[in-house]
Amino acid sequence: MRFAASRARRGGGGQTIGGRAPNVPTWSRRILISGLAVLAVVAGCTSTDHNPSAVAVFAEEFAFQPREIRVQAGRRVTVHLQNNGNVLHDWTVEGMPATVLETQHSERHAGDTDAHRSGVHVAAGPGRRAEITFSPKRPGEYVFYCTVAGHQQVGMEGRLVVE
């Protein structure tokens, strides 16, 4: 009786089991932990060899986010370039041995050169999105930057680390 009175004072009426209130927080934690364990096992069983890793790159005046990207040599990488700026921006990596597998929605611009078209290069207009899928061949550190006139000079660049 004292137990019921103390629960009533705390505002905790409700059903009892064998004269005791069920321990809901413990069961909730157990269910949550079990669910997370199942997700970890399922994630560990999936292979990334057939799926490219995806990287979202945001461009605006005059910076990229993130400023550093890490990828694996020999693995497919898809860069999703989202231009949140008011002018055209591109994402270019020159001098990195890579195989470009696919480019989607990339725009041409006055600064495009044959070197850009044969390398890792994708461009997006203001408020637009473009993507490029490539496979870097050799580990190393490479600079990615915007080739639009003056953009790299004011800091629109970052580092691509191929491990």
Residue frames as qw, qx, qy, qz and C-alpha x, y, z in Angstrom:
[[0.000, 0.886, 0.464, 0.000, 0.00, 0.00, 0.00],
 [0.313, -0.770, 0.109, 0.545, 2.85, 2.35, 0.82],
 [0.419, -0.072, 0.606, 0.672, 4.32, 1.68, -2.67],
 [0.178, 0.643, 0.647, 0.369, 1.05, 2.63, -4.40],
 [0.175, -0.924, -0.260, 0.219, 0.79, 5.79, -2.32],
 [0.378, -0.585, 0.308, 0.648, 4.32, 6.87, -3.19],
 [0.339, 0.194, 0.676, 0.625, 3.66, 6.22, -6.91],
 [0.050, 0.819, 0.556, 0.129, 0.47, 8.27, -6.69],
 [0.267, -0.850, -0.035, 0.453, 2.41, 11.18, -5.15],
 [0.334, -0.375, 0.525, 0.688, 4.91, 11.03, -8.01],
 [0.544, 0.499, -0.110, -0.665, 2.09, 10.90, -10.55],
 [0.250, 0.333, -0.863, -0.287, 2.92, 7.33, -11.57],
 [0.783, 0.018, 0.396, -0.479, -0.25, 5.30, -11.37],
 [0.543, 0.464, -0.608, -0.347, -0.60, 2.55, -13.90],
 [0.949, -0.044, -0.257, -0.177, -0.39, -1.17, -14.05],
 [0.312, -0.655, 0.673, -0.146, 1.72, -3.23, -11.70],
 [0.792, 0.199, -0.568, -0.105, 3.20, -6.67, -12.18],
 [0.734, -0.194, -0.572, 0.312, 3.31, -8.78, -9.03],
 [0.438, -0.818, -0.263, 0.265, 2.92, -5.64, -6.92],
 [0.427, -0.465, 0.236, 0.739, 5.79, -3.87, -8.77],
 [0.451, 0.803, -0.007, -0.390, 5.76, -1.38, -11.61],
 [0.878, 0.295, 0.185, 0.328, 7.48, -2.64, -14.78],
 [0.399, -0.616, 0.235, 0.638, 10.92, -1.17, -15.40],
 [0.613, 0.749, 0.252, -0.028, 10.20, 0.47, -18.76],
 [0.115, 0.904, -0.380, -0.159, 13.49, 2.36, -19.13],
 [0.460, -0.406, 0.774, 0.159, 15.52, -0.87, -18.85],
 [0.664, 0.369, 0.646, 0.072, 13.41, -2.59, -21.53],
 [0.410, 0.902, 0.055, -0.123, 13.63, 0.48, -23.78],
 [0.107, -0.787, 0.576, 0.194, 17.39, 0.49, -23.49],
 [0.579, -0.129, 0.795, 0.129, 17.58, -3.24, -24.22],
 [0.633, 0.621, 0.463, 0.001, 15.43, -2.86, -27.33],
 [0.237, 0.945, -0.180, -0.140, 17.49, 0.12, -28.51],
 [0.286, -0.628, 0.702, 0.177, 20.79, -1.68, -27.93],
 [0.655, 0.131, 0.739, 0.089, 19.51, -4.83, -29.67],
 [0.550, 0.789, 0.266, -0.063, 18.35, -2.77, -32.65],
 [0.085, 0.901, -0.395, -0.156, 21.69, -1.00, -32.94],
 [0.488, -0.378, 0.772, 0.153, 23.54, -4.33, -32.73],
 [0.683, 0.421, 0.594, 0.056, 21.43, -5.73, -35.59],
 [0.394, 0.915, 0.004, -0.086, 22.13, -2.63, -37.70],
 [0.180, -0.771, 0.586, 0.174, 25.87, -2.93, -37.04],
 [0.611, -0.082, 0.774, 0.147, 25.89, -6.57, -38.12],
 [0.616, 0.656, 0.435, 0.021, 23.91, -5.83, -41.29],
 [0.204, 0.950, -0.201, -0.124, 26.16, -2.88, -42.16],
 [0.358, -0.606, 0.688, 0.176, 29.25, -5.02, -41.62],
 [0.671, 0.140, 0.719, 0.112, 27.95, -7.66, -44.03],
 [0.549, 0.807, 0.193, -0.105, 27.45, -5.30, -46.97],
 [0.697, -0.031, 0.288, 0.656, 30.21, -4.94, -49.51],
 [0.096, 0.854, 0.029, -0.511, 31.29, -1.50, -50.71],
 [0.409, -0.214, 0.648, 0.606, 33.22, -2.88, -53.68],
 [0.244, 0.461, 0.734, 0.434, 30.17, -2.63, -55.95],
 [0.058, -0.920, -0.387, -0.030, 28.88, 0.68, -54.60],
 [0.418, 0.496, -0.151, 0.746, 30.83, 3.88, -55.08],
 [0.321, -0.504, -0.474, 0.646, 31.47, 5.93, -52.00],
 [0.126, 0.799, 0.384, 0.445, 29.63, 9.22, -52.25],
 [0.387, -0.293, -0.249, 0.838, 30.92, 12.61, -51.15],
 [0.097, 0.901, 0.409, 0.106, 28.78, 15.75, -50.98],
 [0.452, -0.091, 0.004, 0.888, 30.77, 18.88, -51.82],
 [0.056, 0.893, 0.429, -0.125, 29.17, 22.28, -51.29],
 [0.461, 0.163, 0.153, 0.859, 30.46, 25.28, -53.25],
 [0.031, -0.934, -0.353, 0.051, 29.77, 28.93, -52.53],
 [0.340, 0.809, -0.160, 0.451, 31.63, 32.22, -52.74],
 [0.604, 0.603, -0.512, -0.093, 34.54, 31.36, -52.38],
 [0.268, -0.430, 0.820, -0.266, 35.01, 28.10, -50.54],
 [0.662, -0.019, -0.695, -0.282, 34.32, 24.38, -50.63],
 [0.519, -0.362, 0.604, -0.485, 32.92, 22.31, -47.80],
 [0.721, -0.624, 0.091, 0.287, 34.47, 19.99, -46.88],
 [0.161, 0.892, -0.401, -0.136, 37.97, 21.32, -47.48],
 [0.040, -0.450, 0.890, 0.067, 39.51, 17.85, -47.18],
 [0.903, 0.106, -0.038, -0.416, 38.24, 14.61, -48.69],
 [0.262, -0.436, 0.860, 0.038, 39.70, 11.13, -48.12],
 [0.876, 0.272, -0.075, -0.391, 39.12, 8.28, -50.58],
 [0.749, -0.272, 0.584, 0.153, 40.63, 4.89, -51.40],
 [0.151, 0.502, -0.657, -0.541, 42.79, 4.24, -54.47],
 [0.106, 0.026, -0.949, -0.297, 41.10, 1.87, -56.90],
 [0.102, 0.491, 0.807, -0.311, 37.60, 2.46, -55.46],
 [0.070, 0.601, 0.508, 0.613, 34.78, 4.27, -57.23],
 [0.146, -0.405, -0.402, 0.808, 34.01, 7.70, -55.82],
 [0.104, 0.698, 0.537, 0.463, 31.03, 9.89, -56.70],
 [0.183, -0.221, -0.255, 0.923, 31.32, 13.59, -55.91],
 [0.040, 0.775, 0.610, 0.160, 27.97, 15.38, -55.71],
 [0.268, 0.008, -0.057, 0.962, 28.75, 19.07, -56.28],
 [0.057, -0.809, -0.584, 0.015, 26.03, 21.36, -54.91],
 [0.296, 0.270, 0.020, 0.916, 26.53, 25.00, -55.89],
 [0.224, -0.746, -0.569, 0.265, 24.96, 27.15, -53.18],
 [0.288, -0.363, 0.064, 0.884, 26.59, 30.27, -54.59],
 [0.369, 0.760, 0.243, -0.476, 25.42, 33.03, -56.92],
 [0.367, 0.702, -0.486, -0.370, 27.91, 32.30, -59.72],
 [0.928, 0.219, -0.293, -0.067, 29.11, 29.19, -61.53],
 [0.372, -0.668, 0.641, -0.073, 31.60, 27.00, -59.65],
 [0.857, 0.254, -0.432, -0.118, 33.44, 23.84, -60.60],
 [0.723, -0.539, 0.432, -0.025, 35.38, 21.11, -58.82],
 [0.720, 0.608, -0.333, 0.025, 38.62, 20.13, -60.55],
 [0.710, -0.535, 0.420, 0.184, 41.49, 17.81, -59.69],
 [0.634, 0.704, -0.318, -0.036, 44.43, 17.98, -62.09],
 [0.194, 0.628, -0.729, 0.190, 47.47, 15.73, -62.07],
 [0.586, -0.213, 0.696, -0.356, 45.75, 12.83, -60.31],
 [0.212, 0.126, -0.886, -0.393, 45.83, 9.56, -62.23],
 [0.466, 0.210, 0.645, -0.567, 42.17, 8.53, -62.38],
 [0.028, 0.240, 0.830, 0.503, 39.58, 6.95, -64.60],
 [0.383, 0.137, 0.190, -0.894, 36.47, 9.11, -65.03],
 [0.178, 0.206, 0.961, 0.052, 33.51, 6.75, -65.21],
 [0.029, 0.695, 0.665, 0.271, 30.55, 9.13, -65.47],
 [0.083, -0.118, -0.173, 0.974, 29.65, 12.81, -65.34],
 [0.006, -0.644, -0.748, -0.159, 26.08, 14.05, -64.89],
 [0.066, -0.928, -0.366, 0.007, 24.56, 17.52, -65.23],
 [0.516, -0.402, 0.095, 0.750, 27.96, 19.17, -65.59],
 [0.326, 0.914, 0.199, -0.139, 27.89, 22.57, -67.26],
 [0.671, 0.292, 0.106, 0.673, 30.42, 24.02, -69.70],
 [0.156, -0.940, -0.128, 0.276, 31.94, 27.39, -69.02],
 [0.399, 0.891, -0.209, 0.057, 34.43, 29.82, -70.53],
 [0.245, -0.733, 0.631, -0.066, 37.30, 28.45, -68.41],
 [0.933, 0.017, 0.354, -0.052, 36.86, 24.87, -69.65],
 [0.168, 0.683, -0.645, -0.299, 39.92, 23.48, -71.36],
 [0.803, 0.201, -0.533, -0.176, 40.77, 20.14, -72.93],
 [0.258, 0.273, -0.797, 0.473, 42.81, 19.36, -69.78],
 [0.451, -0.087, 0.488, -0.742, 39.67, 19.78, -67.67],
 [0.824, 0.161, -0.130, -0.527, 37.58, 17.59, -69.94],
 [0.739, 0.255, -0.622, 0.041, 40.16, 14.79, -69.82],
 [0.200, 0.207, -0.744, 0.603, 40.64, 15.04, -66.03],
 [0.228, -0.527, -0.778, 0.255, 38.42, 15.02, -62.98],
 [0.016, 0.041, -0.017, -0.999, 36.24, 18.09, -63.58],
 [0.059, -0.606, -0.782, -0.130, 32.58, 18.90, -62.94],
 [0.028, 0.070, -0.062, 0.995, 30.77, 22.26, -63.00],
 [0.077, -0.630, -0.770, 0.059, 27.43, 23.47, -61.64],
 [0.020, 0.553, 0.180, 0.813, 25.63, 26.76, -62.18],
 [0.178, -0.234, 0.456, -0.840, 24.18, 28.83, -59.32],
 [0.665, -0.051, 0.363, -0.651, 21.72, 26.76, -57.29],
 [0.849, 0.281, -0.339, -0.291, 22.42, 23.68, -59.42],
 [0.708, -0.422, 0.566, -0.028, 23.94, 20.28, -58.80],
 [0.689, 0.528, -0.470, -0.157, 26.30, 18.10, -60.83],
 [0.790, -0.441, 0.424, -0.036, 28.17, 14.90, -60.16],
 [0.508, 0.606, -0.606, -0.087, 31.19, 12.98, -61.31],
 [0.926, -0.287, 0.238, -0.055, 32.13, 9.35, -60.66],
 [0.462, 0.706, -0.530, 0.084, 35.78, 8.41, -60.91],
 [0.944, -0.293, -0.051, 0.144, 38.31, 5.89, -59.65],
 [0.035, -0.895, 0.445, 0.001, 41.64, 7.31, -58.42],
 [0.891, 0.286, -0.347, 0.069, 44.53, 5.07, -59.45],
 [0.635, 0.213, -0.463, 0.581, 47.38, 6.07, -57.14],
 [0.490, -0.725, -0.373, 0.308, 47.66, 7.13, -53.47],
 [0.411, 0.173, -0.017, 0.895, 48.77, 10.68, -52.84],
 [0.025, -0.682, -0.414, 0.602, 47.64, 14.18, -51.92],
 [0.275, 0.387, 0.516, 0.713, 46.05, 16.30, -54.62],
 [0.085, 0.298, 0.231, -0.922, 44.59, 19.81, -54.70],
 [0.175, 0.608, 0.724, 0.275, 41.01, 20.28, -55.82],
 [0.093, -0.383, -0.097, 0.914, 39.95, 23.78, -56.78],
 [0.439, 0.760, 0.431, -0.208, 37.53, 25.95, -58.75],
 [0.552, 0.067, 0.402, 0.728, 38.91, 26.91, -62.18],
 [0.142, 0.897, 0.372, 0.193, 36.60, 29.91, -62.65],
 [0.431, 0.553, -0.149, 0.698, 38.83, 32.98, -63.05],
 [0.072, -0.581, 0.345, -0.733, 40.13, 34.22, -59.70],
 [0.800, -0.451, -0.129, -0.374, 38.29, 31.70, -57.50],
 [0.884, -0.099, -0.305, 0.340, 41.28, 29.54, -56.56],
 [0.381, 0.416, -0.252, 0.786, 43.34, 32.67, -55.91],
 [0.351, -0.516, 0.188, -0.758, 40.88, 33.80, -53.21],
 [0.287, -0.310, 0.799, -0.428, 40.96, 30.41, -51.48],
 [0.851, 0.131, 0.094, -0.500, 38.48, 28.18, -53.30],
 [0.580, 0.387, -0.716, -0.015, 40.49, 24.99, -53.00],
 [0.787, -0.448, 0.303, -0.298, 40.89, 21.93, -50.82],
 [0.021, -0.505, 0.861, 0.054, 42.80, 18.69, -50.45],
 [0.928, 0.068, -0.153, -0.333, 41.93, 15.26, -51.83],
 [0.260, -0.535, 0.799, -0.089, 43.80, 12.49, -50.01],
 [0.871, 0.180, -0.357, -0.284, 43.91, 9.17, -51.85],
 [0.502, -0.547, 0.640, -0.194, 44.93, 6.39, -49.47]]
